[in-house]
């Protein structure tokens, strides 16, 4: 594994905007950063792919254990959600996508940091933008990236009928992610319709969710966390299950960092797992303290030898915390990459790398493209 310094393409901002990345820059600098890239070997790509597929199977087994053993409180699952999750699991409701965040140095086995299994973003840049960058910059190289094609195939293989695509307005990354996924469904021949969560309502006479035109919503992709859904005004209608959501309700189990101690408990010593517990004592004085439910590294705290070495602020933590052994994140000229392997329809499909000078990957961490020589 090597990190290369590069000269960005001329007019790179216009080029990434043309393929859907409108949020390429923030107040502190570039988010999409092609002033560097990572070169992997094909063996390293194979290792990441195999690790993600293995971890996904372990997560499914752990979710099954939660259901079988009634470990709902270990994940702070609200009572109203339990029958919905059970039904969704028994039906094996279609799951489109997710993203594993892994620590990997090219030598030791990749280690699971967390599974963004419900509402992962950084998708447009991983699936499309870095592929166009590759064609311009390393035309004879390859990339761990079949995300786009696999999304289209997944839409073709699962279900029929109209899909509503729901997001939250005024959030460019979320809007572009929803629009991109809608486009992949459209390319697969599915009938789609765009709406916002604010426009979704409950029709009492018809006993169903409807959109802004009073059309029934039967299948909905929602870029909105399940744990937030249970606090909305319409939460009381979710148990009626008149709508199939993507991601499905059973993904609440995989997207919850409360699953990390369960994974370790069921698979102690597994090479792709970090020791994780529901209290810090087994880890001594060094650990990562993580909310069961949080995003973009919010409210994560790193402790080493009893001292807090790094902390992210945020509004999460109400559901409690878990404690995970500190991961060995490689460092390249002061930059620390995290490897995001995308799962599409239960199989690893591509890689997106984000890096930061800090140890905790956060909202402003940069996306860095990659390639490998076949």
C-alpha positions in Angstrom: 0.0 0.0 0.0 1.4 3.4 -1.0 0.1 7.0 -0.7 1.1 9.1 -3.7 1.1 12.9 -3.9 -0.5 14.2 -7.2 -1.4 17.3 -9.0 -5.2 17.7 -9.1 -6.7 17.6 -12.6 -7.3 21.0 -14.2 -10.8 22.2 -13.5 -11.3 19.3 -11.1 -14.2 21.1 -9.4 -16.2 21.4 -12.6 -15.4 17.7 -13.4 -16.7 16.3 -10.1 -19.7 18.5 -10.2 -20.6 17.2 -13.7 -20.9 13.7 -12.2 -22.9 14.7 -9.1 -20.5 15.7 -6.4 -21.6 19.2 -5.5 -20.3 19.1 -1.9 -16.6 18.7 -2.9 -15.4 21.6 -0.7 -16.2 22.8 2.8 -15.1 25.8 4.9 -11.8 24.1 5.9 -10.8 23.0 2.5 -11.5 20.2 0.0 -13.6 17.2 0.9 -12.9 15.5 -2.4 -9.1 15.5 -2.4 -7.3 14.3 -5.5 -4.0 15.9 -4.4 -3.1 12.4 -3.3 -4.3 8.8 -3.9 -3.7 5.4 -2.5 -2.2 2.6 -4.6 -3.1 -0.9 -3.4 -2.0 -4.3 -4.6 -4.5 -6.8 -6.0 -3.8 -9.0 -3.0 -4.8 -6.2 -0.6 -8.0 -5.6 -2.5 -8.8 -9.3 -2.2 -8.1 -9.1 1.5 -10.5 -6.2 2.0 -13.2 -7.9 -0.1 -12.9 -11.1 1.8 -12.9 -9.4 5.2 -16.1 -7.4 4.3 -17.9 -10.5 3.1 -16.9 -12.4 6.3 -17.9 -9.6 8.6 -21.3 -9.3 6.9 -22.0 -12.9 7.6 -20.9 -12.5 11.2 -23.2 -9.5 11.6 -26.1 -11.5 10.2 -25.4 -14.2 12.7 -25.2 -11.7 15.5 -28.5 -10.1 14.5 -30.1 -13.6 14.6 -28.7 -14.1 18.1 -30.2 -10.8 19.3 -33.6 -11.8 18.0 -33.4 -15.4 19.3 -32.1 -14.4 22.8 -34.1 -11.2 23.2 -31.0 -9.0 23.6 -33.0 -5.9 22.5 -31.9 -3.9 25.6 -28.3 -4.4 24.7 -28.9 -2.3 21.5 -31.4 0.0 23.2 -34.1 -1.0 20.7 -37.5 0.7 21.5 -40.3 -1.8 22.3 -42.5 -0.6 19.5 -39.7 -1.5 17.0 -39.2 -5.1 18.1 -42.2 -6.8 16.3 -41.4 -4.7 13.1 -37.8 -5.9 13.2 -38.8 -9.5 13.8 -41.3 -9.5 10.9 -38.8 -7.8 8.6 -36.1 -10.4 9.5 -38.5 -13.3 9.0 -39.5 -12.0 5.6 -35.8 -11.5 4.7 -36.7 -8.0 3.5 -34.4 -6.7 0.7 -31.3 -4.9 1.8 -29.7 -2.7 -0.8 -26.5 -1.4 0.6 -24.2 -0.7 3.5 -20.6 0.3 4.3 -18.0 -1.3 6.5 -15.4 1.0 8.0 -12.2 -0.9 8.4 -8.7 -0.3 9.9 -6.1 -1.8 7.5 -2.4 -1.3 7.1 -1.8 -3.7 4.3 -0.3 -6.3 6.6 -2.5 -7.4 9.5 -6.0 -8.5 8.9 -8.6 -5.7 8.4 -10.3 -4.8 11.7 -14.0 -3.7 11.9 -14.5 -0.2 13.3 -18.2 0.0 12.6 -20.9 -1.0 10.1 -22.8 1.9 8.5 -25.7 -0.4 7.6 -28.7 1.9 7.5 -28.0 5.3 6.0 -24.4 5.3 4.7 -23.3 8.2 2.5 -20.0 8.9 0.7 -21.6 6.8 -2.0 -21.5 9.1 -5.0 -17.8 9.7 -4.6 -17.0 6.0 -4.2 -19.2 4.7 -7.0 -18.9 7.4 -9.6 -16.5 10.3 -9.0 -13.4 8.2 -8.2 -14.1 6.0 -11.3 -14.1 9.1 -13.6 -10.9 10.3 -11.8 -9.3 6.9 -12.6 -10.1 7.2 -16.3 -8.5 10.6 -16.4 -5.5 9.8 -14.2 -4.6 6.1 -14.4 -6.4 4.8 -17.4 -4.5 1.5 -17.5 -5.0 0.8 -13.8 -8.0 -0.8 -12.1 -10.1 0.1 -9.0 -12.0 -1.9 -6.4 -15.3 -0.6 -7.7 -18.3 -2.3 -9.2 -20.7 -0.4 -7.0 -22.7 1.3 -9.8 -23.2 -1.9 -11.8 -24.1 -3.9 -8.7 -26.7 -1.3 -7.6 -28.5 -1.5 -10.9 -28.4 -5.3 -10.8 -29.8 -5.3 -7.3 -32.8 -3.1 -8.3 -33.4 -5.5 -11.2 -33.3 -8.6 -9.0 -35.6 -7.5 -6.2 -39.2 -6.4 -6.4 -41.3 -4.5 -8.8 -43.6 -1.5 -8.7 -42.9 2.2 -7.9 -40.2 3.2 -5.4 -40.4 6.5 -3.6 -37.1 8.1 -2.8 -37.2 10.1 0.4 -34.6 12.4 1.9 -34.2 15.6 3.9 -34.0 18.9 2.0 -31.2 21.4 2.5 -28.5 18.7 3.0 -26.5 18.5 -0.2 -24.8 15.2 0.5 -28.1 13.5 1.4 -29.9 15.0 -1.6 -27.2 13.8 -4.0 -27.1 10.4 -2.5 -30.9 10.0 -2.8 -30.8 11.3 -6.4 -28.0 9.0 -7.3 -29.7 5.9 -6.0 -32.9 6.9 -7.7 -31.0 7.2 -11.0 -29.6 3.6 -10.5 -33.1 2.3 -10.0 -34.3 4.2 -13.1 -31.5 2.6 -15.1 -32.6 -0.8 -13.8 -36.1 -0.1 -15.3 -37.9 0.6 -12.1 -40.6 3.3 -11.8 -39.4 5.9 -9.3 -40.7 9.1 -7.7 -38.9 11.7 -5.6 -40.4 13.1 -2.5 -39.2 14.4 0.9 -39.9 13.0 4.3 -41.7 16.2 5.1 -44.2 15.5 2.3 -44.9 11.9 3.5 -48.2 11.7 5.3 -50.7 9.1 6.6 -54.0 8.7 4.9 -56.4 7.6 7.6 -59.2 6.4 5.3 -56.9 4.4 3.1 -54.7 3.3 6.0 -51.5 3.9 4.2 -48.6 6.3 3.7 -49.1 8.8 0.9 -46.9 11.3 -0.9 -47.5 14.9 -1.8 -49.9 13.9 -4.6 -51.8 11.4 -2.3 -50.3 8.5 -4.1 -49.8 5.4 -2.0 -46.2 4.7 -0.9 -45.7 1.0 -1.0 -41.9 0.9 -1.2 -39.7 3.7 0.0 -36.0 4.3 0.1 -35.4 6.6 3.0 -32.1 8.3 3.8 -33.2 8.7 7.4 -32.1 6.6 10.3 -34.6 4.1 11.7 -33.9 5.2 15.2 -35.1 8.7 14.3 -38.2 7.3 12.5 -39.5 6.0 15.8 -39.5 9.5 17.2 -41.5 11.0 14.4 -45.2 11.8 14.5 -45.9 8.9 12.1 -44.1 6.4 14.3 -47.4 5.0 15.6 -48.2 3.8 12.0 -44.9 2.0 11.4 -46.1 -1.2 13.1 -48.9 -1.5 10.6 -46.2 -2.2 8.0 -48.1 -0.9 5.0 -44.8 0.2 3.4 -41.6 -1.6 2.7 -38.6 0.5 3.6 -35.1 0.5 2.4 -33.1 -0.1 4.3 -35.4 -2.6 6.0 -36.1 -2.6 9.7 -33.8 -5.5 10.5 -30.9 -3.3 9.5 -31.5 -1.5 12.8 -29.5 -4.3 14.4 -26.5 -4.1 12.1 -26.2 -0.3 12.2 -26.1 -0.2 16.0 -22.6 -0.2 17.5 -24.2 -2.1 20.4 -23.7 -5.1 18.1 -19.9 -4.8 18.4 -19.7 -6.4 21.9 -22.1 -9.1 20.8 -19.9 -9.8 17.7 -16.8 -10.2 20.0 -18.8 -12.3 22.5 -19.9 -14.7 19.8 -16.6 -14.7 18.0 -13.8 -14.1 20.5 -10.4 -13.6 18.9 -11.7 -13.3 15.4 -9.0 -11.7 13.2 -11.4 -9.2 11.7 -12.8 -8.0 15.0 -11.5 -5.7 17.8 -12.3 -6.6 21.4 -15.4 -4.8 22.4 -17.4 -4.7 25.6 -20.3 -2.9 27.3 -18.0 -1.5 30.0 -14.5 -0.3 29.8 -12.9 -2.5 32.5 -11.9 -5.4 30.3 -9.9 -3.1 28.1 -7.8 -1.5 30.9 -7.1 2.1 30.3 -7.0 2.2 26.5 -10.2 2.1 24.4 -12.5 3.9 22.0 -15.8 5.0 23.7 -18.5 5.0 21.1 -22.3 5.8 21.3 -24.5 2.9 20.4 -26.1 5.2 17.8 -24.1 8.0 16.2 -22.8 9.2 12.9 -19.7 10.8 11.4 -17.7 10.1 14.5 -19.9 12.2 16.8 -19.4 11.8 20.5 -16.5 9.3 20.0 -13.8 9.5 22.6 -10.3 7.8 22.4 -8.6 7.0 25.7 -5.0 5.8 26.0 -3.5 4.8 29.3 -6.3 6.4 31.1 -6.0 9.8 29.3 -8.4 11.2 26.7 -6.3 11.7 23.6 -9.0 12.7 21.2 -12.7 13.5 21.4 -15.5 14.5 19.0 -18.4 16.6 20.2 -22.0 15.9 19.2 -25.6 15.2 20.3 -25.4 11.5 20.6 -25.1 9.1 23.5 -28.6 9.0 25.0 -28.8 5.2 24.2 -25.5 4.5 26.0 -22.0 3.6 24.9 -19.8 0.7 24.1 -16.1 0.3 24.5 -13.8 -1.0 21.7 -10.1 -1.7 21.7 -8.1 1.0 20.0 -7.4 0.1 16.3 -4.0 0.4 14.6 -4.6 3.0 11.9 -1.7 3.4 9.5 -0.2 6.8 9.1 1.1 8.3 5.9 2.8 11.7 6.3 0.5 12.5 9.2 -2.7 11.2 7.4 -4.7 8.3 8.7 -6.9 6.4 6.2 -10.1 4.4 7.0 -11.2 1.9 4.4 -14.9 1.9 3.6 -15.9 -1.3 1.8 -19.4 -1.1 0.3 -21.8 -4.0 0.5 -24.4 -4.2 -2.3 -27.1 -6.9 -2.0 -25.1 -8.8 0.7 -21.8 -8.8 -1.3 -18.7 -6.6 -1.2 -18.7 -4.3 -4.2 -16.2 -1.5 -3.9 -14.0 0.7 -1.8 -13.9 4.3 -0.7 -11.1 5.7 1.4 -11.4 8.7 3.8 -8.5 10.1 5.7 -7.8 12.7 8.4 -4.9 14.0 10.4 -7.0 13.2 13.4 -7.6 9.6 14.7 -11.3 9.9 14.6 -12.8 10.1 11.1 -15.4 12.9 11.1 -17.7 14.8 8.9 -14.9 16.9 7.3 -12.5 14.0 6.8 -11.3 13.9 3.1 -12.2 11.4 0.5 -9.1 10.1 -1.3 -9.4 8.1 -4.5 -7.5 4.8 -5.1 -6.3 2.4 -7.7 -4.5 -0.9 -8.1 -2.5 -2.5 -10.9 -4.1 -5.7 -12.1 
